[in-house]
Amino acid sequence: MKTKAAVLWELNAPWSIEDIELDAPGPNEVLVKLAASGMCHSDEHLVTGDLPFELPIIGGHEGAGVVQAVGAGVSWVQPGDHVVFGFIPSCGRCPSCSTGHQNLCDLGQFLATGKQISDQTSRHHANGKDVGIMCLLGTFAQHTVVNEASCIKIDKDVPLDRACLLGCGVVTGWGSSVYAAEVAPGDTVVVVGIGGIGANAVQGARLAGAKRIVAIDPIEFKREKAMEFGATHTANSMTEAVPLLQELTRGTMANKVIMTMGVGSGQLIGEAMALTAKRGRVVVTNIHPALEYGASMSMLDLTLMEKQLVGSLFGSGNPRADIPKLLDLYREGQLDLDGLVTRTYALKDVNEGYRAMRDGENIRGVITFD
């Protein structure tokens, strides 16, 4: 079939809206008509090369839609089902999945190829060439074909333009607080960078019972939004946050610091550790450039104060369990998905959406499809 998609042909180029050819789903694959796709910063990392995935590639990995057809052997979903895509597929059988770490499923090894899991070939084609799909999904498209391991069935009463956000940003941010940081009641928490992930790290810390949540961002609009999501204090930089935390905690500093800025820098790790209390934990959730191999920090401080520095992927969670749980919290008014969506865009306006993201105008832009 023919459909439209946003394709990246080369680094540092705009997304190109193309008519593409889409093959029928093969064994264990699913054809989905997209309803909405979040515009995550990770797709910008494709443009800049910070994520060195193979090009050309269809962007988008935070999507939701309706199943149109299934290939042979598919047993988890059927036509008519509403699904959210998990940007890390989960097989349910590998050592990571079977020990409760679906975010680290062995199928993740295929992400950078952009090819189908089953046979490493493409179902997406443009201008006579095979085209990869971001995180094995390619949600910047009216239709896509994915492996069933990437599909999480949800109830049909949830608006798909809100449900799509759980495919990456919501689970990643919320889980960074709840699972990776292990925020506990009464904790003082710092969240550095208030975009689609940081806003949800704030919500996660609030739901986990944090006493104080300090949101750090240089953009006033984002600091104001952080207060709506549950932050108790704000600062425009980690440097500015030092005296604030000293006053709030009588000098003990933050129990947990969660790094969720757009692009990480190893030079900032030392600043994050300086905000952290004895036995405190710094969680690095944001993407760092692929070729960055160094970080600046006091190793003596790490040892003598028993501080911890940990990484987190997809919120260190289990999306098949966490996405339905978070949708229930949304239904009950405890999790704000509506406030995350700053603007919606048509597919043809994807480059404007990323311009707004780069300029700090959006918490999350969302592409909606007819």
C-alpha positions in Angstrom: 0.0 0.0 0.0 1.0 3.7 -0.3 1.2 6.0 2.7 3.0 9.2 3.8 5.9 9.4 6.1 8.6 11.8 7.3 12.0 10.5 6.1 15.5 11.6 7.1 17.8 11.1 4.2 21.0 12.6 5.6 22.4 14.2 8.7 21.5 17.7 9.6 18.8 17.8 7.0 15.1 18.6 7.4 12.5 15.8 7.6 11.2 15.1 4.1 7.5 14.2 3.7 7.4 11.4 1.2 4.9 9.0 -0.4 6.3 5.6 0.6 5.5 2.0 -0.3 4.5 -0.2 2.6 4.6 -4.0 2.4 2.0 -6.2 4.0 2.9 -7.5 7.5 5.0 -10.7 7.5 5.0 -13.4 10.2 4.7 -11.9 13.7 4.2 -8.4 12.3 1.3 -5.9 12.6 0.0 -3.2 10.3 -1.1 -0.2 12.3 -2.9 3.0 11.2 -1.3 5.8 13.4 -3.6 8.2 15.2 -0.9 10.2 16.9 2.9 10.4 17.5 4.8 12.4 20.1 7.7 14.4 18.9 10.5 13.2 21.2 14.0 14.8 21.4 15.5 11.4 20.5 14.3 11.8 16.9 16.3 15.0 16.8 19.3 13.0 17.8 18.9 11.2 14.5 19.2 14.5 12.7 22.3 15.6 14.6 24.0 12.1 14.6 24.1 11.8 18.4 22.2 8.5 17.8 24.1 6.9 14.9 21.2 4.9 13.3 21.3 3.8 9.7 19.9 6.3 7.1 17.5 6.8 5.4 15.1 6.4 8.2 11.4 7.2 9.0 11.3 9.0 12.3 9.1 8.6 15.3 9.0 6.2 18.2 6.3 7.5 20.5 3.1 6.4 18.8 -0.4 5.0 19.1 -3.0 3.7 16.6 -5.4 1.0 15.5 -4.4 -2.4 14.2 -5.5 -2.9 10.6 -4.0 -6.3 9.8 -1.8 -9.0 11.3 0.7 -11.5 9.8 0.9 -15.2 10.4 1.6 -16.2 14.0 0.5 -13.0 15.7 -1.4 -13.8 18.9 -1.2 -10.7 21.1 -3.4 -8.3 19.0 -6.0 -8.5 16.3 -7.5 -6.0 13.8 -9.5 -3.2 15.6 -7.3 -3.3 18.7 -5.9 0.0 20.0 -2.2 -0.1 20.7 0.6 1.9 22.1 4.1 1.1 20.8 6.9 0.4 23.2 10.1 2.0 21.8 12.0 -1.0 23.1 10.3 -4.3 22.0 9.7 -6.9 24.6 9.6 -10.6 23.9 8.7 -11.8 27.3 11.1 -14.7 27.2 14.7 -13.4 27.3 16.7 -13.2 30.6 15.9 -9.4 30.9 12.1 -9.8 30.3 11.8 -12.9 32.4 13.4 -11.1 35.4 11.2 -8.0 35.2 13.4 -5.8 33.0 11.4 -5.5 29.7 13.2 -2.2 29.0 16.4 -4.2 28.4 14.9 -6.9 26.2 17.4 -8.7 24.0 15.4 -7.6 20.9 16.7 -4.1 21.5 19.9 -5.2 19.8 18.1 -4.5 16.4 17.1 -0.9 17.2 19.9 0.8 15.3 19.3 -1.2 12.1 15.8 0.0 11.6 14.9 -3.3 9.9 12.3 -5.9 10.8 13.2 -8.1 13.8 12.1 -11.3 12.1 14.4 -11.3 9.0 16.3 -8.0 9.0 14.6 -6.7 5.8 12.5 -3.6 5.3 8.7 -3.3 4.8 9.1 0.5 4.1 10.4 1.8 0.8 10.8 5.3 -0.8 12.3 6.4 -4.1 13.2 2.8 -4.9 15.2 2.3 -1.7 14.6 0.4 1.6 13.9 2.8 4.5 14.6 2.0 8.1 12.2 2.9 11.0 13.2 4.6 14.2 13.3 2.2 17.1 11.7 -0.4 14.8 8.5 1.7 14.7 8.6 4.7 12.4 5.6 6.6 13.9 6.1 9.7 11.7 3.9 8.0 9.2 0.2 7.5 8.5 0.7 3.7 8.6 3.5 1.4 9.7 4.4 -2.3 10.0 6.0 -3.4 13.3 6.7 -6.6 15.2 4.0 -7.6 17.6 6.7 -7.4 20.4 6.4 -3.6 20.0 2.7 -3.5 20.5 0.9 -3.0 23.8 -2.9 -3.3 23.7 -4.8 -0.7 25.6 -8.5 0.0 26.3 -10.4 1.9 23.6 -11.7 4.6 25.8 -8.3 6.3 26.1 -7.7 9.1 23.6 -4.9 8.0 21.3 -3.4 11.4 21.1 -2.7 11.1 24.8 -1.9 7.4 25.0 0.9 7.9 22.4 2.9 9.8 25.1 3.3 6.6 27.1 5.3 5.0 24.2 8.4 6.9 25.5 8.3 10.1 27.4 5.8 9.4 30.2 7.1 6.0 31.1 10.8 7.1 30.8 10.3 10.1 33.0 8.0 8.6 35.6 10.1 5.4 35.8 13.3 7.5 36.2 11.9 8.7 39.5 9.9 5.7 40.7 12.2 2.9 39.6 15.7 4.2 38.7 15.9 6.8 41.5 13.7 4.9 43.9 12.2 8.2 45.2 10.8 7.6 48.7 8.2 9.6 50.7 9.9 12.7 52.2 12.8 12.8 49.7 14.2 15.9 48.2 14.4 15.4 44.4 16.1 17.5 41.7 15.0 17.2 38.0 17.4 18.8 35.5 15.6 19.7 32.2 11.9 20.0 32.0 10.8 18.6 28.6 8.7 15.6 27.8 10.7 13.4 30.0 11.6 15.8 32.8 8.0 16.8 33.3 7.1 13.2 33.9 10.0 12.7 36.2 8.5 15.5 38.3 5.1 13.8 38.2 6.7 10.5 39.2 8.5 12.1 42.1 5.3 13.7 43.3 3.4 10.4 43.1 6.2 8.6 44.9 5.8 11.1 47.8 8.7 13.4 47.5 8.6 16.3 50.0 10.5 18.7 47.8 10.9 18.7 44.0 13.3 21.2 42.5 12.9 21.6 38.7 15.9 23.1 36.9 15.5 24.7 33.4 16.8 27.9 31.9 13.4 28.6 30.2 10.8 30.3 32.3 7.9 28.7 30.5 9.2 25.2 31.4 9.8 26.2 35.0 6.2 27.4 35.3 4.9 24.2 33.7 7.0 22.1 36.2 5.1 23.8 39.0 1.9 22.6 37.4 3.2 19.0 37.3 4.2 19.0 41.0 7.5 20.8 41.5 7.8 22.8 44.7 10.7 25.0 43.7 12.6 26.0 40.5 16.0 27.2 39.4 17.4 28.2 36.1 20.7 26.3 36.5 22.4 23.8 38.7 24.6 26.5 40.0 21.6 28.6 41.1 20.1 25.5 42.7 23.1 25.0 45.1 22.2 27.7 47.7 18.5 26.9 47.3 19.1 23.3 48.2 21.5 24.2 51.0 18.7 26.3 52.5 15.9 23.8 52.0 17.8 20.8 53.4 20.0 22.5 56.0 23.0 21.6 53.9 22.3 17.9 53.4 21.4 18.4 49.7 19.1 16.3 47.4 18.5 12.6 47.9 17.9 12.1 44.2 19.0 14.1 41.1 17.5 13.1 37.8 19.1 14.2 34.5 16.6 14.7 31.8 17.9 17.6 29.6 17.8 17.3 25.8 21.4 16.5 25.3 23.6 15.3 28.1 27.2 16.5 28.7 29.8 14.6 30.7 31.1 18.0 31.9 27.8 18.4 33.9 28.0 15.2 35.9 30.2 16.8 38.5 27.6 19.6 39.0 24.9 17.0 39.4 26.9 15.0 42.0 27.5 18.3 43.9 23.8 18.7 44.3 23.5 15.2 45.8 23.5 14.2 49.5 25.5 11.5 51.2 24.3 8.2 49.8 22.3 10.1 47.2 21.8 9.0 43.7 22.2 10.7 40.3 20.1 9.1 37.5 21.2 9.8 33.9 18.2 9.4 31.6 19.0 11.8 28.9 20.9 10.8 25.8 24.6 11.7 25.5 26.4 12.0 22.2 27.5 8.5 21.0 31.1 9.5 20.8 31.3 11.1 24.3 33.4 8.9 26.5 34.3 11.1 29.4 32.7 12.7 32.4 34.0 15.2 34.9 33.4 14.4 38.6 35.2 14.0 41.9 35.8 10.3 42.3 36.9 10.9 46.0 33.4 12.4 46.6 31.8 9.4 45.0 33.7 7.1 47.4 33.7 9.1 50.6 30.1 10.1 50.4 28.9 6.8 49.0 27.1 8.6 46.2 25.6 6.6 43.2 25.6 7.3 39.5 23.2 5.1 37.5 21.8 5.0 33.9 18.1 4.5 33.1 16.5 3.3 29.8 12.7 3.6 29.3 12.4 4.4 32.9 13.9 1.1 34.0 10.4 -0.3 33.9 8.2 -2.9 32.3 6.0 -1.1 29.7 3.5 -4.0 29.3 2.6 -3.5 33.0 3.4 0.2 33.4 1.5 1.6 30.5 -1.9 0.2 31.6 -1.1 1.3 35.2 -0.3 4.8 34.1 -3.4 5.1 31.9 -5.5 4.2 35.0 -3.8 7.0 36.9 -4.7 9.3 34.0 -8.3 8.2 34.1 -8.3 8.9 37.9 -6.8 12.4 37.5 -3.6 11.6 39.2 -1.4 11.7 36.1 -1.6 14.7 33.8 -1.3 13.8 30.2 -3.3 16.7 28.8 -0.9 19.3 30.2 2.0 17.6 28.5 0.7 18.4 25.0 1.7 22.0 24.2 0.8 21.9 20.5 -0.5 19.5 17.9 0.8 19.4 14.3 0.0 17.8 11.0 2.7 15.5 9.6 3.6 18.1 7.0 4.6 20.5 9.9 7.0 18.1 11.6 10.0 20.5 11.0 8.1 23.4 12.6 7.4 21.1 15.6 11.1 20.4 16.0 12.0 24.1 15.6 9.6 24.8 18.5 11.2 22.0 20.6 14.7 23.4 19.9 13.6 26.8 20.9 12.0 25.6 24.2 8.4 26.4 23.3 7.0 22.9 23.8 6.8 20.4 26.6 5.6 17.9 24.0 4.5 18.5 20.4 2.2 15.8 19.0 1.6 14.9 15.4 -2.1 13.9 14.8 -3.3 12.0 11.8 -6.7 11.9 10.2 
